[in-house]
């Protein structure tokens, strides 16, 4: 099972706000398209998952986009990102995803999981 699938499954098994979270995995070489997918996502909470295969430039662009996207989505939607380092434990990534999804007054946050 991929990390994105593990996070999605965990969010789907939760209730309330956590279950309504939309997960958007970043794709290598497609930072601009990923930002457009984040903009188009319809959900109370949109969570970007940035895994290790993403290049440093794409990673920096995606992280930099989170703050402005949070302003665009407010006040009716939230956004957050998980910046996953190589070797991060999947259970830590899942826990961070559930934390951001459940933190109803939090938007525009990027959590680094190493």
Biopython code that builds the backbone (N, CA, C, O; Angstrom):
import numpy as np
from Bio.PDB.StructureBuilder import StructureBuilder

atoms = [
    (1, "UNK", "N", (0.846, -1.178, 0.000)),
    (1, "UNK", "CA", (0.000, 0.000, 0.000)),
    (1, "UNK", "C", (0.894, 1.244, 0.000)),
    (1, "UNK", "O", (1.845, 1.332, 0.776)),
    (2, "UNK", "N", (0.581, 2.194, -0.869)),
    (2, "UNK", "CA", (1.369, 3.425, -0.936)),
    (2, "UNK", "C", (1.051, 4.319, 0.258)),
    (2, "UNK", "O", (0.050, 4.130, 0.949)),
    (3, "UNK", "N", (1.915, 5.282, 0.480)),
    (3, "UNK", "CA", (1.700, 6.225, 1.576)),
    (3, "UNK", "C", (0.412, 7.011, 1.358)),
    (3, "UNK", "O", (-0.355, 7.212, 2.299)),
    (4, "UNK", "N", (0.168, 7.456, 0.134)),
    (4, "UNK", "CA", (-1.062, 8.203, -0.164)),
    (4, "UNK", "C", (-2.298, 7.356, 0.124)),
    (4, "UNK", "O", (-3.286, 7.857, 0.660)),
    (5, "UNK", "N", (-2.244, 6.071, -0.231)),
    (5, "UNK", "CA", (-3.378, 5.188, 0.053)),
    (5, "UNK", "C", (-3.575, 5.000, 1.545)),
    (5, "UNK", "O", (-4.711, 4.980, 2.019)),
    (6, "UNK", "N", (-2.492, 4.861, 2.292)),
    (6, "UNK", "CA", (-2.588, 4.704, 3.749)),
    (6, "UNK", "C", (-3.212, 5.935, 4.389)),
    (6, "UNK", "O", (-4.063, 5.818, 5.271)),
    (7, "UNK", "N", (-2.791, 7.111, 3.948)),
    (7, "UNK", "CA", (-3.352, 8.351, 4.495)),
    (7, "UNK", "C", (-4.830, 8.468, 4.117)),
    (7, "UNK", "O", (-5.667, 8.774, 4.965)),
    (8, "UNK", "N", (-5.148, 8.225, 2.845)),
    (8, "UNK", "CA", (-6.542, 8.301, 2.389)),
    (8, "UNK", "C", (-7.435, 7.333, 3.153)),
    (8, "UNK", "O", (-8.528, 7.703, 3.582)),
    (9, "UNK", "N", (-6.981, 6.108, 3.324)),
    (9, "UNK", "CA", (-7.767, 5.112, 4.053)),
    (9, "UNK", "C", (-8.010, 5.548, 5.491)),
    (9, "UNK", "O", (-9.120, 5.416, 6.008)),
    (10, "UNK", "N", (-6.975, 6.065, 6.133)),
    (10, "UNK", "CA", (-7.110, 6.496, 7.517)),
    (10, "UNK", "C", (-8.092, 7.653, 7.636)),
    (10, "UNK", "O", (-8.915, 7.680, 8.551)),
    (11, "UNK", "N", (-8.008, 8.609, 6.716)),
    (11, "UNK", "CA", (-8.929, 9.751, 6.747)),
    (11, "UNK", "C", (-10.361, 9.296, 6.478)),
    (11, "UNK", "O", (-11.298, 9.780, 7.112)),
    (12, "UNK", "N", (-10.529, 8.371, 5.545)),
    (12, "UNK", "CA", (-11.865, 7.885, 5.199)),
    (12, "UNK", "C", (-12.513, 7.117, 6.343)),
    (12, "UNK", "O", (-13.737, 7.121, 6.476)),
    (13, "UNK", "N", (-11.705, 6.458, 7.168)),
    (13, "UNK", "CA", (-12.243, 5.677, 8.284)),
    (13, "UNK", "C", (-12.650, 6.556, 9.465)),
    (13, "UNK", "O", (-13.353, 6.102, 10.368)),
    (14, "UNK", "N", (-12.213, 7.798, 9.456)),
    (14, "UNK", "CA", (-12.541, 8.710, 10.548)),
    (14, "UNK", "C", (-13.949, 9.256, 10.342)),
    (14, "UNK", "O", (-14.619, 8.946, 9.357)),
    (15, "UNK", "N", (-14.372, 10.060, 11.277)),
    (15, "UNK", "CA", (-15.706, 10.649, 11.166)),
    (15, "UNK", "C", (-15.599, 12.165, 11.106)),
    (15, "UNK", "O", (-14.545, 12.738, 11.384)),
    (16, "UNK", "N", (-16.691, 12.801, 10.742)),
    (16, "UNK", "CA", (-16.772, 14.262, 10.758)),
    (16, "UNK", "C", (-15.828, 14.941, 9.794)),
    (16, "UNK", "O", (-15.689, 14.526, 8.643)),
    (17, "UNK", "N", (-15.179, 15.991, 10.274)),
    (17, "UNK", "CA", (-14.295, 16.819, 9.454)),
    (17, "UNK", "C", (-13.159, 16.007, 8.862)),
    (17, "UNK", "O", (-12.764, 16.247, 7.722)),
    (18, "UNK", "N", (-12.633, 15.064, 9.599)),
    (18, "UNK", "CA", (-11.504, 14.280, 9.115)),
    (18, "UNK", "C", (-11.909, 13.493, 7.865)),
    (18, "UNK", "O", (-11.153, 13.442, 6.895)),
    (19, "UNK", "N", (-13.081, 12.889, 7.885)),
    (19, "UNK", "CA", (-13.532, 12.087, 6.753)),
    (19, "UNK", "C", (-13.789, 12.944, 5.520)),
    (19, "UNK", "O", (-13.721, 12.439, 4.400)),
    (20, "UNK", "N", (-14.083, 14.230, 5.704)),
    (20, "UNK", "CA", (-14.370, 15.126, 4.579)),
    (20, "UNK", "C", (-13.106, 15.717, 3.965)),
    (20, "UNK", "O", (-13.194, 16.544, 3.058)),
    (21, "UNK", "N", (-11.956, 15.316, 4.435)),
    (21, "UNK", "CA", (-10.688, 15.840, 3.933)),
    (21, "UNK", "C", (-10.372, 15.264, 2.556)),
    (21, "UNK", "O", (-10.503, 14.061, 2.332)),
    (22, "UNK", "N", (-9.958, 16.125, 1.645)),
    (22, "UNK", "CA", (-9.550, 15.726, 0.304)),
    (22, "UNK", "C", (-8.027, 15.664, 0.285)),
    (22, "UNK", "O", (-7.367, 16.649, 0.613)),
    (23, "UNK", "N", (-7.466, 14.531, -0.091)),
    (23, "UNK", "CA", (-6.015, 14.358, -0.170)),
    (23, "UNK", "C", (-5.568, 14.541, -1.618)),
    (23, "UNK", "O", (-6.106, 13.915, -2.531)),
    (24, "UNK", "N", (-4.574, 15.411, -1.812)),
    (24, "UNK", "CA", (-4.017, 15.655, -3.140)),
    (24, "UNK", "C", (-2.527, 15.312, -3.085)),
    (24, "UNK", "O", (-1.747, 16.080, -2.522)),
    (25, "UNK", "N", (-2.115, 14.179, -3.654)),
    (25, "UNK", "CA", (-0.689, 13.845, -3.684)),
    (25, "UNK", "C", (0.024, 14.668, -4.762)),
    (25, "UNK", "O", (-0.484, 14.818, -5.873)),
    (26, "UNK", "N", (1.193, 15.194, -4.427)),
    (26, "UNK", "CA", (2.006, 15.912, -5.404)),
    (26, "UNK", "C", (2.592, 14.912, -6.385)),
    (26, "UNK", "O", (2.936, 13.791, -6.009)),
    (27, "UNK", "N", (2.705, 15.321, -7.649)),
    (27, "UNK", "CA", (3.294, 14.461, -8.676)),
    (27, "UNK", "C", (4.611, 15.073, -9.133)),
    (27, "UNK", "O", (4.689, 16.283, -9.346)),
    (28, "UNK", "N", (5.643, 14.254, -9.285)),
    (28, "UNK", "CA", (6.941, 14.775, -9.740)),
    (28, "UNK", "C", (6.832, 15.518, -11.071)),
    (28, "UNK", "O", (6.219, 15.028, -12.020)),
    (29, "UNK", "N", (7.437, 16.708, -11.127)),
    (29, "UNK", "CA", (7.470, 17.486, -12.350)),
    (29, "UNK", "C", (6.173, 18.180, -12.706)),
    (29, "UNK", "O", (6.043, 18.711, -13.809)),
    (30, "UNK", "N", (5.209, 18.188, -11.800)),
    (30, "UNK", "CA", (3.890, 18.753, -12.099)),
    (30, "UNK", "C", (3.408, 19.707, -11.004)),
    (30, "UNK", "O", (2.251, 19.643, -10.591)),
    (31, "UNK", "N", (4.281, 20.579, -10.540)),
    (31, "UNK", "CA", (3.916, 21.481, -9.449)),
    (31, "UNK", "C", (2.754, 22.391, -9.839)),
    (31, "UNK", "O", (1.820, 22.576, -9.059)),
    (32, "UNK", "N", (2.811, 22.959, -11.045)),
    (32, "UNK", "CA", (1.733, 23.851, -11.485)),
    (32, "UNK", "C", (0.400, 23.135, -11.566)),
    (32, "UNK", "O", (-0.624, 23.677, -11.149)),
    (33, "UNK", "N", (0.404, 21.929, -12.095)),
    (33, "UNK", "CA", (-0.830, 21.149, -12.192)),
    (33, "UNK", "C", (-1.341, 20.755, -10.807)),
    (33, "UNK", "O", (-2.549, 20.705, -10.575)),
    (34, "UNK", "N", (-0.416, 20.476, -9.891)),
    (34, "UNK", "CA", (-0.815, 20.129, -8.530)),
    (34, "UNK", "C", (-1.496, 21.314, -7.866)),
    (34, "UNK", "O", (-2.501, 21.135, -7.177)),
    (35, "UNK", "N", (-0.972, 22.522, -8.056)),
    (35, "UNK", "CA", (-1.596, 23.726, -7.495)),
    (35, "UNK", "C", (-3.002, 23.892, -8.062)),
    (35, "UNK", "O", (-3.925, 24.241, -7.326)),
    (36, "UNK", "N", (-3.175, 23.651, -9.346)),
    (36, "UNK", "CA", (-4.507, 23.762, -9.943)),
    (36, "UNK", "C", (-5.463, 22.712, -9.377)),
    (36, "UNK", "O", (-6.647, 22.992, -9.189)),
    (37, "UNK", "N", (-4.956, 21.497, -9.104)),
    (37, "UNK", "CA", (-5.804, 20.466, -8.475)),
    (37, "UNK", "C", (-6.197, 20.891, -7.070)),
    (37, "UNK", "O", (-7.324, 20.645, -6.638)),
    (38, "UNK", "N", (-5.258, 21.540, -6.339)),
    (38, "UNK", "CA", (-5.581, 22.037, -4.994)),
    (38, "UNK", "C", (-6.666, 23.099, -5.073)),
    (38, "UNK", "O", (-7.594, 23.099, -4.265)),
    (39, "UNK", "N", (-6.557, 24.002, -6.038)),
    (39, "UNK", "CA", (-7.568, 25.055, -6.219)),
    (39, "UNK", "C", (-8.933, 24.468, -6.541)),
    (39, "UNK", "O", (-9.952, 24.953, -6.049)),
    (40, "UNK", "N", (-8.958, 23.431, -7.361)),
    (40, "UNK", "CA", (-10.221, 22.855, -7.822)),
    (40, "UNK", "C", (-10.855, 21.910, -6.814)),
    (40, "UNK", "O", (-12.042, 21.604, -6.932)),
    (41, "UNK", "N", (-10.104, 21.438, -5.827)),
    (41, "UNK", "CA", (-10.627, 20.460, -4.864)),
    (41, "UNK", "C", (-11.780, 21.051, -4.070)),
    (41, "UNK", "O", (-11.683, 22.150, -3.523)),
    (42, "UNK", "N", (-12.857, 20.309, -4.018)),
    (42, "UNK", "CA", (-14.043, 20.738, -3.293)),
    (42, "UNK", "C", (-14.124, 19.960, -1.985)),
    (42, "UNK", "O", (-14.482, 18.782, -1.975)),
    (43, "UNK", "N", (-13.798, 20.609, -0.910)),
    (43, "UNK", "CA", (-13.850, 19.976, 0.395)),
    (43, "UNK", "C", (-13.569, 21.004, 1.469)),
    (43, "UNK", "O", (-12.953, 22.038, 1.211)),
    (44, "UNK", "N", (-14.024, 20.714, 2.669)),
    (44, "UNK", "CA", (-13.783, 21.639, 3.780)),
    (44, "UNK", "C", (-12.302, 21.724, 4.099)),
    (44, "UNK", "O", (-11.814, 22.770, 4.526)),
    (45, "UNK", "N", (-11.579, 20.618, 3.891)),
    (45, "UNK", "CA", (-10.143, 20.577, 4.140)),
    (45, "UNK", "C", (-9.473, 19.874, 2.975)),
    (45, "UNK", "O", (-9.869, 18.773, 2.590)),
    (46, "UNK", "N", (-8.454, 20.515, 2.416)),
    (46, "UNK", "CA", (-7.656, 19.927, 1.344)),
    (46, "UNK", "C", (-6.250, 19.761, 1.892)),
    (46, "UNK", "O", (-5.673, 20.693, 2.451)),
    (47, "UNK", "N", (-5.717, 18.584, 1.729)),
    (47, "UNK", "CA", (-4.405, 18.258, 2.289)),
    (47, "UNK", "C", (-3.469, 17.821, 1.174)),
    (47, "UNK", "O", (-3.751, 16.862, 0.456)),
    (48, "UNK", "N", (-2.351, 18.532, 1.031)),
    (48, "UNK", "CA", (-1.336, 18.213, 0.033)),
    (48, "UNK", "C", (-0.313, 17.269, 0.650)),
    (48, "UNK", "O", (0.208, 17.530, 1.734)),
    (49, "UNK", "N", (-0.031, 16.183, -0.039)),
    (49, "UNK", "CA", (0.971, 15.221, 0.405)),
    (49, "UNK", "C", (2.179, 15.329, -0.519)),
    (49, "UNK", "O", (2.093, 15.005, -1.703)),
    (50, "UNK", "N", (3.311, 15.788, 0.029)),
    (50, "UNK", "CA", (4.539, 15.952, -0.740)),
    (50, "UNK", "C", (5.516, 14.877, -0.272)),
    (50, "UNK", "O", (6.087, 14.972, 0.814)),
    (51, "UNK", "N", (5.698, 13.856, -1.104)),
    (51, "UNK", "CA", (6.599, 12.767, -0.751)),
    (51, "UNK", "C", (7.994, 13.014, -1.304)),
    (51, "UNK", "O", (8.215, 13.988, -2.022)),
    (52, "UNK", "N", (8.933, 12.139, -0.973)),
    (52, "UNK", "CA", (10.346, 12.337, -1.311)),
    (52, "UNK", "C", (10.686, 12.382, -2.795)),
    (52, "UNK", "O", (11.679, 13.027, -3.130)),
    (53, "UNK", "N", (9.949, 11.751, -3.723)),
    (53, "UNK", "CA", (10.363, 11.841, -5.128)),
    (53, "UNK", "C", (10.197, 13.235, -5.751)),
    (53, "UNK", "O", (10.643, 13.458, -6.876)),
    (54, "UNK", "N", (9.578, 14.149, -5.055)),
    (54, "UNK", "CA", (9.355, 15.494, -5.585)),
    (54, "UNK", "C", (10.679, 16.257, -5.545)),
    (54, "UNK", "O", (11.370, 16.253, -4.527)),
    (55, "UNK", "N", (11.030, 16.908, -6.650)),
    (55, "UNK", "CA", (12.303, 17.633, -6.720)),
    (55, "UNK", "C", (12.319, 18.799, -5.732)),
    (55, "UNK", "O", (11.261, 19.301, -5.352)),
    (56, "UNK", "N", (13.504, 19.231, -5.316)),
    (56, "UNK", "CA", (13.588, 20.365, -4.382)),
    (56, "UNK", "C", (12.892, 21.623, -4.903)),
    (56, "UNK", "O", (12.270, 22.345, -4.124)),
    (57, "UNK", "N", (12.985, 21.900, -6.211)),
    (57, "UNK", "CA", (12.336, 23.088, -6.763)),
    (57, "UNK", "C", (10.817, 22.963, -6.702)),
    (57, "UNK", "O", (10.137, 23.893, -6.268)),
    (58, "UNK", "N", (10.278, 21.818, -7.134)),
    (58, "UNK", "CA", (8.831, 21.608, -7.056)),
    (58, "UNK", "C", (8.357, 21.637, -5.605)),
    (58, "UNK", "O", (7.303, 22.198, -5.308)),
    (59, "UNK", "N", (9.123, 21.040, -4.711)),
    (59, "UNK", "CA", (8.778, 21.024, -3.293)),
    (59, "UNK", "C", (8.682, 22.458, -2.764)),
    (59, "UNK", "O", (7.718, 22.807, -2.082)),
    (60, "UNK", "N", (9.675, 23.280, -3.078)),
    (60, "UNK", "CA", (9.681, 24.669, -2.608)),
    (60, "UNK", "C", (8.497, 25.448, -3.173)),
    (60, "UNK", "O", (7.869, 26.230, -2.459)),
    (61, "UNK", "N", (8.188, 25.235, -4.457)),
    (61, "UNK", "CA", (7.055, 25.946, -5.067)),
    (61, "UNK", "C", (5.727, 25.521, -4.427)),
    (61, "UNK", "O", (4.863, 26.361, -4.173)),
    (62, "UNK", "N", (5.569, 24.237, -4.171)),
    (62, "UNK", "CA", (4.328, 23.758, -3.564)),
    (62, "UNK", "C", (4.163, 24.283, -2.143)),
    (62, "UNK", "O", (3.076, 24.710, -1.753)),
    (63, "UNK", "N", (5.237, 24.250, -1.382)),
    (63, "UNK", "CA", (5.170, 24.756, -0.005)),
    (63, "UNK", "C", (4.864, 26.251, -0.003)),
    (63, "UNK", "O", (4.075, 26.723, 0.815)),
    (64, "UNK", "N", (5.488, 26.998, -0.920)),
    (64, "UNK", "CA", (5.249, 28.436, -1.004)),
    (64, "UNK", "C", (3.814, 28.756, -1.410)),
    (64, "UNK", "O", (3.310, 29.829, -1.080)),
    (65, "UNK", "N", (3.153, 27.856, -2.115)),
    (65, "UNK", "CA", (1.777, 28.094, -2.570)),
    (65, "UNK", "C", (0.740, 27.911, -1.469)),
    (65, "UNK", "O", (-0.377, 28.411, -1.599)),
    (66, "UNK", "N", (1.073, 27.219, -0.404)),
    (66, "UNK", "CA", (0.078, 26.882, 0.618)),
    (66, "UNK", "C", (-0.513, 28.126, 1.288)),
    (66, "UNK", "O", (-1.730, 28.203, 1.457)),
    (67, "UNK", "N", (0.311, 29.094, 1.669)),
    (67, "UNK", "CA", (-0.204, 30.313, 2.311)),
    (67, "UNK", "C", (-1.192, 31.072, 1.437)),
    (67, "UNK", "O", (-2.301, 31.355, 1.890)),
    (68, "UNK", "N", (-0.828, 31.416, 0.187)),
    (68, "UNK", "CA", (-1.783, 32.096, -0.685)),
    (68, "UNK", "C", (-3.050, 31.273, -0.972)),
    (68, "UNK", "O", (-4.145, 31.827, -1.071)),
    (69, "UNK", "N", (-2.893, 29.954, -1.102)),
    (69, "UNK", "CA", (-4.077, 29.115, -1.313)),
    (69, "UNK", "C", (-4.984, 29.119, -0.089)),
    (69, "UNK", "O", (-6.206, 29.051, -0.226)),
    (70, "UNK", "N", (-4.407, 29.198, 1.095)),
    (70, "UNK", "CA", (-5.216, 29.273, 2.319)),
    (70, "UNK", "C", (-6.057, 30.546, 2.316)),
    (70, "UNK", "O", (-7.214, 30.530, 2.735)),
    (71, "UNK", "N", (-5.476, 31.645, 1.845)),
    (71, "UNK", "CA", (-6.219, 32.904, 1.761)),
    (71, "UNK", "C", (-7.350, 32.785, 0.737)),
    (71, "UNK", "O", (-8.460, 33.258, 0.981)),
    (72, "UNK", "N", (-7.072, 32.159, -0.401)),
    (72, "UNK", "CA", (-8.101, 31.962, -1.429)),
    (72, "UNK", "C", (-9.266, 31.120, -0.912)),
    (72, "UNK", "O", (-10.424, 31.414, -1.211)),
    (73, "UNK", "N", (-8.969, 30.088, -0.146)),
    (73, "UNK", "CA", (-10.011, 29.160, 0.307)),
    (73, "UNK", "C", (-10.830, 29.693, 1.480)),
    (73, "UNK", "O", (-11.966, 29.269, 1.694)),
    (74, "UNK", "N", (-10.250, 30.623, 2.239)),
    (74, "UNK", "CA", (-10.924, 31.132, 3.435)),
    (74, "UNK", "C", (-12.143, 31.959, 3.039)),
    (74, "UNK", "O", (-12.139, 32.552, 1.960)),
    (75, "UNK", "N", (-13.152, 32.020, 3.841)),
    (75, "UNK", "CA", (-13.318, 31.376, 5.138)),
    (75, "UNK", "C", (-14.037, 30.035, 5.067)),
    (75, "UNK", "O", (-14.310, 29.426, 6.101)),
    (76, "UNK", "N", (-14.349, 29.567, 3.854)),
    (76, "UNK", "CA", (-15.169, 28.359, 3.735)),
    (76, "UNK", "C", (-14.392, 27.074, 3.560)),
    (76, "UNK", "O", (-14.980, 25.993, 3.550)),
    (77, "UNK", "N", (-13.084, 27.171, 3.424)),
    (77, "UNK", "CA", (-12.283, 25.973, 3.254)),
    (77, "UNK", "C", (-10.903, 26.165, 3.852)),
    (77, "UNK", "O", (-10.435, 27.287, 4.046)),
    (78, "UNK", "N", (-10.273, 25.055, 4.135)),
    (78, "UNK", "CA", (-8.926, 25.074, 4.719)),
    (78, "UNK", "C", (-7.999, 24.261, 3.842)),
    (78, "UNK", "O", (-8.437, 23.444, 3.031)),
    (79, "UNK", "N", (-6.708, 24.499, 4.018)),
    (79, "UNK", "CA", (-5.695, 23.754, 3.280)),
    (79, "UNK", "C", (-4.483, 23.544, 4.169)),
    (79, "UNK", "O", (-4.190, 24.369, 5.034)),
    (80, "UNK", "N", (-3.795, 22.466, 3.962)),
    (80, "UNK", "CA", (-2.563, 22.180, 4.693)),
    (80, "UNK", "C", (-1.696, 21.273, 3.843)),
    (80, "UNK", "O", (-2.134, 20.762, 2.812)),
    (81, "UNK", "N", (-0.466, 21.077, 4.281)),
    (81, "UNK", "CA", (0.452, 20.225, 3.532)),
    (81, "UNK", "C", (1.301, 19.397, 4.472)),
    (81, "UNK", "O", (1.622, 19.812, 5.586)),
    (82, "UNK", "N", (1.652, 18.227, 3.999)),
    (82, "UNK", "CA", (2.577, 17.340, 4.698)),
    (82, "UNK", "C", (3.813, 17.204, 3.830)),
    (82, "UNK", "O", (3.746, 16.684, 2.716)),
    (83, "UNK", "N", (4.940, 17.672, 4.340)),
    (83, "UNK", "CA", (6.225, 17.603, 3.648)),
    (83, "UNK", "C", (6.966, 16.403, 4.223)),
    (83, "UNK", "O", (7.548, 16.481, 5.305)),
    (84, "UNK", "N", (6.941, 15.296, 3.495)),
    (84, "UNK", "CA", (7.429, 14.013, 4.009)),
    (84, "UNK", "C", (8.872, 13.777, 3.573)),
    (84, "UNK", "O", (9.165, 13.724, 2.378)),
    (85, "UNK", "N", (9.764, 13.638, 4.538)),
    (85, "UNK", "CA", (11.179, 13.364, 4.262)),
    (85, "UNK", "C", (11.372, 11.877, 3.989)),
    (85, "UNK", "O", (10.579, 11.052, 4.444)),
    (86, "UNK", "N", (12.428, 11.532, 3.244)),
    (86, "UNK", "CA", (12.718, 10.109, 3.014)),
    (86, "UNK", "C", (12.898, 9.381, 4.351)),
    (86, "UNK", "O", (13.550, 9.887, 5.264)),
    (87, "UNK", "N", (12.322, 8.217, 4.444)),
    (87, "UNK", "CA", (12.457, 7.401, 5.650)),
    (87, "UNK", "C", (11.469, 7.726, 6.750)),
    (87, "UNK", "O", (11.518, 7.113, 7.817)),
    (88, "UNK", "N", (10.568, 8.678, 6.520)),
    (88, "UNK", "CA", (9.565, 9.001, 7.540)),
    (88, "UNK", "C", (8.655, 7.799, 7.757)),
    (88, "UNK", "O", (8.292, 7.103, 6.808)),
    (89, "UNK", "N", (8.294, 7.565, 8.999)),
    (89, "UNK", "CA", (7.423, 6.438, 9.331)),
    (89, "UNK", "C", (6.002, 6.719, 8.835)),
    (89, "UNK", "O", (5.454, 7.785, 9.114)),
    (90, "UNK", "N", (5.407, 5.782, 8.111)),
    (90, "UNK", "CA", (4.047, 5.994, 7.604)),
    (90, "UNK", "C", (3.042, 6.341, 8.697)),
    (90, "UNK", "O", (2.139, 7.149, 8.477)),
    (91, "UNK", "N", (3.194, 5.733, 9.874)),
    (91, "UNK", "CA", (2.242, 6.034, 10.955)),
    (91, "UNK", "C", (2.373, 7.482, 11.420)),
    (91, "UNK", "O", (1.391, 8.067, 11.878)),
    (92, "UNK", "N", (3.564, 8.073, 11.312)),
    (92, "UNK", "CA", (3.734, 9.487, 11.659)),
    (92, "UNK", "C", (3.055, 10.385, 10.633)),
    (92, "UNK", "O", (2.478, 11.414, 10.986)),
    (93, "UNK", "N", (3.124, 9.997, 9.375)),
    (93, "UNK", "CA", (2.473, 10.769, 8.315)),
    (93, "UNK", "C", (0.959, 10.704, 8.492)),
    (93, "UNK", "O", (0.277, 11.722, 8.377)),
    (94, "UNK", "N", (0.436, 9.524, 8.767)),
    (94, "UNK", "CA", (-1.000, 9.356, 8.992)),
    (94, "UNK", "C", (-1.447, 10.188, 10.197)),
    (94, "UNK", "O", (-2.478, 10.857, 10.137)),
    (95, "UNK", "N", (-0.687, 10.150, 11.272)),
    (95, "UNK", "CA", (-1.038, 10.928, 12.470)),
    (95, "UNK", "C", (-1.030, 12.424, 12.175)),
    (95, "UNK", "O", (-1.911, 13.146, 12.641)),
    (96, "UNK", "N", (-0.061, 12.894, 11.418)),
    (96, "UNK", "CA", (-0.001, 14.317, 11.067)),
    (96, "UNK", "C", (-1.182, 14.708, 10.184)),
    (96, "UNK", "O", (-1.750, 15.786, 10.354)),
    (97, "UNK", "N", (-1.554, 13.843, 9.244)),
    (97, "UNK", "CA", (-2.708, 14.112, 8.378)),
    (97, "UNK", "C", (-3.985, 14.213, 9.197)),
    (97, "UNK", "O", (-4.791, 15.119, 8.991)),
    (98, "UNK", "N", (-4.165, 13.295, 10.113)),
    (98, "UNK", "CA", (-5.366, 13.321, 10.955)),
    (98, "UNK", "C", (-5.374, 14.557, 11.855)),
    (98, "UNK", "O", (-6.431, 15.139, 12.096)),
    (99, "UNK", "N", (-4.204, 14.961, 12.352)),
    (99, "UNK", "CA", (-4.112, 16.160, 13.182)),
    (99, "UNK", "C", (-4.559, 17.393, 12.394)),
    (99, "UNK", "O", (-5.409, 18.153, 12.856)),
    (100, "UNK", "N", (-3.984, 17.588, 11.203)),
    (100, "UNK", "CA", (-4.348, 18.768, 10.411)),
    (100, "UNK", "C", (-5.826, 18.738, 10.021)),
    (100, "UNK", "O", (-6.499, 19.768, 10.054)),
    (101, "UNK", "N", (-6.321, 17.577, 9.657)),
    (101, "UNK", "CA", (-7.721, 17.462, 9.261)),
    (101, "UNK", "C", (-8.660, 17.801, 10.414)),
    (101, "UNK", "O", (-9.723, 18.386, 10.201)),
    (102, "UNK", "N", (-8.275, 17.441, 11.622)),
    (102, "UNK", "CA", (-9.135, 17.668, 12.792)),
    (102, "UNK", "C", (-8.996, 19.065, 13.384)),
    (102, "UNK", "O", (-9.859, 19.496, 14.149)),
    (103, "UNK", "N", (-7.936, 19.774, 13.046)),
    (103, "UNK", "CA", (-7.676, 21.106, 13.621)),
    (103, "UNK", "C", (-8.507, 22.140, 12.878)),
    (103, "UNK", "O", (-8.023, 22.791, 11.952)),
    (104, "UNK", "N", (-9.756, 22.284, 13.291)),
    (104, "UNK", "CA", (-10.728, 23.092, 12.572)),
    (104, "UNK", "C", (-10.397, 24.557, 12.384)),
    (104, "UNK", "O", (-10.934, 25.188, 11.475)),
    (105, "UNK", "N", (-9.542, 25.113, 13.202)),
    (105, "UNK", "CA", (-9.198, 26.530, 13.051)),
    (105, "UNK", "C", (-7.814, 26.715, 12.443)),
    (105, "UNK", "O", (-7.250, 27.808, 12.503)),
    (106, "UNK", "N", (-7.270, 25.661, 11.864)),
    (106, "UNK", "CA", (-5.925, 25.711, 11.296)),
    (106, "UNK", "C", (-6.007, 25.645, 9.774)),
    (106, "UNK", "O", (-6.659, 24.765, 9.211)),
    (107, "UNK", "N", (-5.333, 26.591, 9.120)),
    (107, "UNK", "CA", (-5.240, 26.568, 7.662)),
    (107, "UNK", "C", (-3.883, 27.166, 7.264)),
    (107, "UNK", "O", (-3.319, 27.993, 7.980)),
    (108, "UNK", "N", (-3.382, 26.735, 6.124)),
    (108, "UNK", "CA", (-2.126, 27.258, 5.624)),
    (108, "UNK", "C", (-0.892, 26.679, 6.284)),
    (108, "UNK", "O", (0.203, 27.217, 6.118)),
    (109, "UNK", "N", (-1.042, 25.605, 7.020)),
    (109, "UNK", "CA", (0.094, 25.014, 7.738)),
    (109, "UNK", "C", (0.783, 23.935, 6.902)),
    (109, "UNK", "O", (0.143, 23.183, 6.167)),
    (110, "UNK", "N", (2.097, 23.886, 7.038)),
    (110, "UNK", "CA", (2.898, 22.834, 6.416)),
    (110, "UNK", "C", (3.628, 22.109, 7.546)),
    (110, "UNK", "O", (4.393, 22.717, 8.294)),
    (111, "UNK", "N", (3.385, 20.819, 7.658)),
    (111, "UNK", "CA", (4.071, 20.011, 8.679)),
    (111, "UNK", "C", (5.161, 19.188, 7.991)),
    (111, "UNK", "O", (4.898, 18.480, 7.018)),
    (112, "UNK", "N", (6.368, 19.287, 8.499)),
    (112, "UNK", "CA", (7.503, 18.501, 8.013)),
    (112, "UNK", "C", (7.556, 17.221, 8.835)),
    (112, "UNK", "O", (7.656, 17.271, 10.061)),
    (113, "UNK", "N", (7.492, 16.090, 8.173)),
    (113, "UNK", "CA", (7.568, 14.809, 8.861)),
    (113, "UNK", "C", (8.870, 14.144, 8.444)),
    (113, "UNK", "O", (9.079, 13.842, 7.269)),
    (114, "UNK", "N", (9.744, 13.917, 9.424)),
    (114, "UNK", "CA", (11.037, 13.299, 9.103)),
    (114, "UNK", "C", (11.273, 12.080, 9.962)),
    (114, "UNK", "O", (12.308, 11.427, 9.836)),
]
sb = StructureBuilder()
sb.init_structure("model")
sb.init_model(0)
sb.init_chain("A")
sb.init_seg("    ")
for serial, (resi, resn, name, xyz) in enumerate(atoms, 1):
    if name == "N":
        sb.init_residue(resn, " ", resi, " ")
    sb.init_atom(name, np.array(xyz, "f"), 0.0, 1.0, " ", f" {name:<3s}", serial, name[0])
structure = sb.get_structure()
